[in-house]
Amino acid sequence: MASVVGTVVIEGQPFTTGKVMFFPIAPEGETEAGRPAYGRLDKEGKFTMSTHSKNDGVLVGNHRVMIFHSKDSSPYNFSRFPIPDGNRSVVEGENIFNFDITTEQIKSYKK
């Protein structure tokens, strides 16, 4: 397990109404990828990832990363959104991932 923290901003504003999820990608030749991790966004758009218990981190390896939206009252019209620039690799130690998303990226994903 490795520590993973970060922030999510949309158009420069903290995104506060959802969570970030890291989905492990199984290594080539294997069928089991491992348990996904999640981190709830706080009022500043910050998250700390948890897999088995609070803030215990993420499995080391490659992950698909998605942002999930949890409120209908937001101007951002999506329920889930993959980060626009690909997967992330989690390494031993501390990992910091800051996601700066534009509304244009959100609109292009929905097409």
Backbone bond lengths (Angstrom), bond angles and torsions (degrees), N, CA, C in turn:
res aa  C-N    CA-C-N  psi(-1)  N-CA   C-N-CA  omega(-1)  CA-C   N-CA-C  phi
1 M - - - 1.452 - - 1.529 108.63 -
2 A 1.342 114.45 147.22 1.454 120.49 179.09 1.523 109.29 -135.49
3 S 1.304 115.82 146.92 1.464 121.98 178.69 1.526 109.81 -69.32
4 V 1.348 115.93 133.03 1.464 121.22 175.93 1.524 108.58 -135.11
5 V 1.329 115.50 122.41 1.458 122.59 176.44 1.521 107.97 -133.68
6 G 1.331 116.27 166.43 1.453 119.25 176.49 1.506 112.42 171.39
7 T 1.329 114.97 -167.28 1.456 121.99 179.18 1.518 110.08 -137.89
8 V 1.328 114.85 158.07 1.463 121.92 172.63 1.517 106.99 -126.82
9 V 1.330 115.43 125.03 1.460 120.30 173.88 1.523 108.43 -127.38
10 I 1.316 114.89 144.13 1.460 121.29 174.78 1.521 107.23 -121.57
11 E 1.327 115.08 121.72 1.468 121.31 -176.60 1.530 110.70 53.03
12 G 1.334 116.21 40.15 1.458 121.70 176.32 1.520 115.50 79.68
13 Q 1.332 118.03 -2.17 1.463 122.04 -179.31 1.526 110.01 -107.08
14 P 1.342 118.02 139.55 1.465 119.90 178.72 1.527 111.11 -57.97
15 F 1.316 116.09 134.01 1.467 121.22 174.56 1.520 106.34 -92.73
16 T 1.324 116.67 120.75 1.470 120.62 -167.20 1.524 114.44 -121.41
17 T 1.308 118.82 0.48 1.467 120.25 -170.36 1.523 112.77 -117.71
18 G 1.306 116.49 49.81 1.453 117.97 179.79 1.507 112.30 -172.69
19 K 1.331 114.77 -154.11 1.458 120.81 179.13 1.521 109.31 -147.93
20 V 1.315 114.75 161.63 1.452 123.35 175.90 1.524 106.78 -108.03
21 M 1.327 117.27 138.21 1.460 120.37 176.34 1.525 110.23 -127.00
22 F 1.323 115.38 137.38 1.456 123.76 174.78 1.526 107.19 -109.68
23 F 1.339 116.49 119.24 1.465 122.89 -179.86 1.528 108.34 -106.68
24 P 1.332 117.99 112.82 1.467 119.65 -179.28 1.528 111.91 -59.58
25 I 1.319 115.47 145.15 1.459 122.54 175.10 1.523 106.72 -104.20
26 A 1.314 116.89 124.63 1.468 120.85 -178.85 1.518 110.09 -62.06
27 P 1.337 116.70 135.36 1.466 119.24 174.81 1.529 110.18 -60.74
28 E 1.315 116.43 152.59 1.460 121.27 -179.07 1.526 110.28 -54.17
29 G 1.322 115.42 132.49 1.453 121.46 179.59 1.517 114.37 89.17
30 E 1.335 117.02 -4.42 1.464 120.93 178.79 1.523 109.48 -114.48
31 T 1.340 115.83 152.42 1.461 119.72 179.70 1.523 112.50 -103.98
32 E 1.323 118.12 -22.16 1.467 121.64 -179.68 1.520 110.22 -95.96
33 A 1.326 115.54 124.68 1.454 120.03 -178.89 1.526 112.32 -96.03
34 G 1.310 116.94 -28.91 1.460 120.30 -176.01 1.509 111.74 110.25
35 R 1.293 114.41 172.95 1.460 121.97 -175.79 1.531 111.95 -77.90
36 P 1.346 117.66 135.04 1.473 120.30 175.71 1.530 110.91 -67.72
37 A 1.308 115.06 160.01 1.462 122.11 176.86 1.524 108.79 -120.49
38 Y 1.327 116.45 156.15 1.459 120.01 178.42 1.522 110.40 -140.02
39 G 1.320 114.81 158.16 1.457 121.75 174.82 1.512 109.38 -144.24
40 R 1.314 116.64 122.53 1.470 121.07 177.80 1.525 109.69 -75.70
41 L 1.335 114.95 141.26 1.457 120.78 179.25 1.528 110.30 -82.75
42 D 1.334 116.06 135.17 1.461 119.41 177.96 1.530 110.16 -94.90
43 K 1.321 117.20 -172.22 1.469 121.43 -175.27 1.528 113.21 -67.76
44 E 1.327 117.37 -10.91 1.463 121.36 176.69 1.531 111.82 -105.89
45 G 1.350 116.78 6.47 1.460 120.78 -178.99 1.519 113.36 78.87
46 K 1.331 118.04 12.95 1.464 122.14 -178.60 1.523 110.72 -90.77
47 F 1.333 115.37 152.01 1.458 120.63 176.43 1.522 110.57 -141.17
48 T 1.334 115.66 153.74 1.464 124.40 171.33 1.517 105.90 -130.28
49 M 1.320 116.99 127.00 1.457 121.33 -171.66 1.532 112.93 -81.95
50 S 1.347 113.79 145.52 1.466 123.19 178.80 1.526 109.17 -133.94
51 T 1.336 116.28 140.40 1.460 121.06 176.91 1.521 110.66 -116.22
52 H 1.324 117.36 -60.58 1.472 121.84 -178.65 1.526 111.71 -103.44
53 S 1.327 116.58 -35.60 1.460 121.31 178.63 1.528 108.58 -144.76
54 K 1.312 116.19 166.40 1.464 121.43 -172.42 1.534 112.10 -53.85
55 N 1.336 114.13 125.31 1.460 123.92 174.41 1.530 114.25 61.04
56 D 1.344 117.50 25.33 1.470 119.30 -178.80 1.526 113.32 -83.44
57 G 1.324 118.58 -6.59 1.452 121.36 174.06 1.517 114.78 102.10
58 V 1.322 114.27 -158.36 1.465 123.68 -171.48 1.530 107.95 -133.07
59 L 1.320 116.73 149.61 1.462 120.98 174.42 1.529 109.49 -61.58
60 V 1.314 116.98 139.30 1.459 121.58 176.84 1.526 108.41 -68.82
61 G 1.326 117.27 136.39 1.460 122.31 179.53 1.521 111.64 138.12
62 N 1.318 115.80 -167.98 1.462 121.81 -178.78 1.525 111.06 -88.50
63 H 1.340 115.26 144.55 1.459 121.62 -175.67 1.519 111.63 -140.20
64 R 1.339 115.54 145.47 1.458 121.30 164.31 1.525 105.55 -85.97
65 V 1.313 116.51 136.99 1.465 119.95 -177.34 1.522 109.33 -117.67
66 M 1.332 115.01 131.16 1.468 120.40 178.40 1.517 109.15 -131.13
67 I 1.314 114.13 150.64 1.462 121.43 174.44 1.518 106.87 -111.18
68 F 1.323 115.64 130.03 1.456 121.98 179.83 1.515 109.11 -110.62
69 H 1.315 114.98 137.84 1.462 123.03 -177.99 1.515 109.05 -100.86
70 S 1.325 117.29 135.85 1.465 118.92 -175.07 1.524 115.19 -118.21
71 K 1.318 118.38 10.29 1.477 119.72 179.55 1.517 110.51 -135.43
72 D 1.317 115.95 137.52 1.462 120.81 177.48 1.523 112.45 -82.30
73 S 1.325 117.65 -15.59 1.463 120.86 -174.11 1.528 113.22 -85.54
74 S 1.314 118.40 1.60 1.450 122.08 -178.88 1.530 110.31 -82.97
75 P 1.329 117.72 153.65 1.468 119.58 176.21 1.535 112.73 -72.86
76 Y 1.330 117.49 -9.31 1.466 121.07 -178.75 1.517 108.88 -90.46
77 N 1.310 115.76 114.44 1.455 121.64 -171.35 1.539 110.87 -96.23
78 F 1.338 116.16 76.20 1.459 120.55 173.95 1.523 108.54 -153.69
79 S 1.328 116.60 153.66 1.460 120.10 175.04 1.521 110.51 -102.67
80 R 1.335 116.45 -29.05 1.461 121.49 174.50 1.511 108.03 -149.83
81 F 1.304 115.27 150.47 1.455 120.84 -173.90 1.524 109.11 -149.82
82 P 1.341 118.33 120.11 1.466 119.30 176.23 1.525 109.61 -75.40
83 I 1.313 117.25 142.26 1.457 117.38 178.20 1.516 108.86 -58.19
84 P 1.322 118.17 139.74 1.457 121.48 -169.93 1.523 116.21 -70.03
85 D 1.314 119.23 -23.57 1.466 118.85 -173.97 1.523 113.73 -109.60
86 G 1.318 116.47 35.74 1.458 120.24 169.93 1.508 116.44 95.92
87 N 1.313 114.20 -169.15 1.454 122.41 -177.14 1.525 110.55 -79.16
88 R 1.314 115.08 171.29 1.461 121.15 177.79 1.521 109.70 -125.76
89 S 1.322 115.36 145.84 1.451 122.32 176.55 1.526 108.61 -105.35
90 V 1.318 116.24 123.36 1.463 122.12 178.74 1.527 107.57 -98.20
91 V 1.331 115.99 127.18 1.460 121.87 -178.68 1.531 109.92 -113.72
92 E 1.321 116.73 164.82 1.471 121.21 176.57 1.520 109.44 -54.21
93 G 1.327 116.80 147.11 1.461 121.34 178.62 1.517 111.34 93.25
94 E 1.333 116.29 -152.60 1.468 120.95 -177.41 1.523 110.78 -93.26
95 N 1.324 115.35 134.33 1.458 122.95 177.44 1.526 108.07 -120.93
96 I 1.325 115.96 133.05 1.461 121.11 178.49 1.525 107.92 -121.98
97 F 1.335 115.34 121.97 1.464 121.18 179.70 1.522 108.44 -125.23
98 N 1.332 116.06 116.38 1.454 121.69 177.06 1.515 108.05 -111.25
99 F 1.327 115.84 124.20 1.464 121.61 -176.51 1.522 108.91 -109.05
100 D 1.331 115.98 116.51 1.467 123.04 179.44 1.529 106.81 -110.48
101 I 1.310 115.91 105.79 1.463 122.41 -171.51 1.524 110.14 -110.87
102 T 1.325 115.38 146.68 1.463 120.09 176.20 1.530 109.59 -107.82
103 T 1.313 116.48 157.64 1.465 119.44 176.45 1.523 110.29 -65.77
104 E 1.312 117.67 -27.79 1.466 121.05 177.00 1.529 110.67 -63.98
105 Q 1.324 117.57 -39.89 1.470 121.00 176.86 1.518 110.70 -64.02
106 I 1.323 116.68 -40.15 1.463 120.84 178.99 1.533 109.82 -63.86
107 K 1.341 116.39 -46.07 1.471 120.72 179.65 1.525 111.18 -61.88
108 S 1.332 118.10 -41.22 1.467 120.00 -177.97 1.522 111.28 -68.67
109 Y 1.324 118.56 -30.74 1.464 121.29 177.32 1.527 111.03 -67.66
110 K 1.317 116.99 -35.82 1.472 121.90 -176.01 1.517 112.46 -72.88
111 K 1.317 119.19 -12.57 1.476 121.16 -177.13 1.500 111.54 -76.38
